[in-house]
Amino acid sequence: MSFDAIFHLSRVAMQTEMARAEIASFNIARANTPLNPHDVNQATKTFSSLIGETVLEGQDTPLVSELVAGIKRVFEPDHPMADSEGFVSYPDVDIAEQFIAMTLSKRAYEANIRAFNNAGQMYAKALEIGRG
């Protein structure tokens, strides 16, 4: 595998992990935001990555799709977004699951940075040996 391919793979993997962290933070931010009572099919984001296949095919961006999440209904009759029955709809987001996804993506991002830096050091050492 060439050094260019290693750098490309690390770069795409870092972009993928950044997208995964952004999606988790988006879902956490939406967790306690009431949904429009007239449009309860509002989507949360989910992440699906085929990194092994997409990198080899030359696709640089991770696959992000929107998913209609479950709805959590809370009885709050005084809330301005309450429906006719007095319930407010919230996206059913598991915050703990989203924090785990953020933590895992952070660790994977850091591992890809180390791989990128190690490849750069090996490349520099190979050039140094070649000059010697």
Secondary structure, DSSP 8 states (H G I E B T S, - for coil): --HHHHHHHHHHHHHHHHHHHHHHHHHHHHTTS---TT-TT-EEEEEE--HHHHHHTT--S-EEEEEE--EEEEE-TTSTT--TTSEEEEE---HHHHHHHHHHHHHHHHHHHHHHHHHHHHHHHHHHHHH-
